[in-house]
Amino acid sequence: MMHEPSVNGIVDNIRDVTDRIKAEEVLKKTNERFILATKGSKLGIWDQDLVHDKLIWDEAMYQIYDITDSSFTLNSDSWMSLIHLEDRPLLEQQVEDLMNDGKKLDIEFRILRPDSSVRYIRSFAQLYHDNQGKAVRVVGTNLDITNNKEYEQTLEQILFDISHIIRKPVSNILGLSHLINTDTINKTALQQTALHMKSSAKELDDFTIALTDTYLKKKMSMKGLSDNAQ
């Protein structure tokens, strides 16, 4: 302040910013860990500015939907066009409920990628208001749960097969065993019964082998997808 006659000198203002620098370093490390975690878990983050109708996706969102930011006009309508047609009504209703009552969004739905493949998504979202109580922002996540869904479907099919297909040869074997225990059965009938039991046992054995093979193939495919994602 040399231009000020009353001062005619250099004035230094010094402030200790150590705490702020340390806080920024902690925040940076936290963000780095978070980014690393989201990449490994196929978790995408989106942010919608309701006031200016602006929608922001992170890189993982584009990867989940298998599109590029240069080939996609990002807005609510274009996003909804990627949702499986059968799941749009429920999602639209859930979004409307979120805007009306402010409760958190927690929903599963399917999306259609450009190659027509279907992916299963688990979505969480939270509505935020300004100081006047006006809804101004929605922040949410999309988690690709396709692998888990396919694994669940495989297990459900296995359980169905066990409860329905296995019962037939087992019932046959039980019925034939009761027949053997009767006093009136002759040698010829006994031989025929043994053949039927052998056939039922082979049917049961073949199905068990096929069931195990199906499970192991699905398990390996799941492992391969997980390794590729990493």
LINCORTA-V25458 format. One record per backbone hydrogen bond with DSSP energy under -1.0 kcal/mol. CO is the residue of the C=O (numbers start at 1). NH is the residue of the N-H. Records with the same first field share a line. If there is no record, write none. Layout:
CO=NH + NH
This chain:
1=4
4=7 + 8
17=21
18=22
19=23
20=24
21=25
22=26
23=27
24=28
25=29
26=30
27=31
28=32
29=33
30=34
31=35
32=36
33=37
34=38
35=39
36=40
37=41
38=43
42=144
44=142
45=58
46=140
47=56
48=138
49=54
54=49
56=47
58=62
59=63
60=64
61=65
62=67
75=79
76=80
77=81
79=82
80=83
82=112
84=87
87=91
88=92
89=93
90=94
91=95
92=96
93=97
94=98
95=99
96=100
97=101
98=102
105=125
107=123
109=121
110=84
111=119
113=116
117=113
119=111
120=145
121=109
122=143
123=107
124=141
125=105
126=139
128=136 + 137
130=133
134=130
136=50
137=128
138=48
139=126
140=46
141=124
142=44
143=122
145=149
146=150
147=151
148=152
149=153
150=154
151=155
152=156
153=157
154=158
155=159
156=160
157=161
158=162
159=163
160=164
161=165 + 166
166=170
167=171
168=172
169=173
170=174
171=175
172=176
173=177
174=178
175=179
176=180
177=181
179=182
186=190
187=191
188=192
189=193
190=194
191=195
192=196
193=197
194=198
195=199
196=200
197=201
198=202
199=203
200=204
201=205
202=206
203=207
204=208
205=209
206=210
207=211
208=212
209=213
210=214
211=215
212=216
213=217
214=218
215=219
216=220
217=221
218=222
219=223
220=224
221=225
222=226
223=227
224=228
225=229
226=230
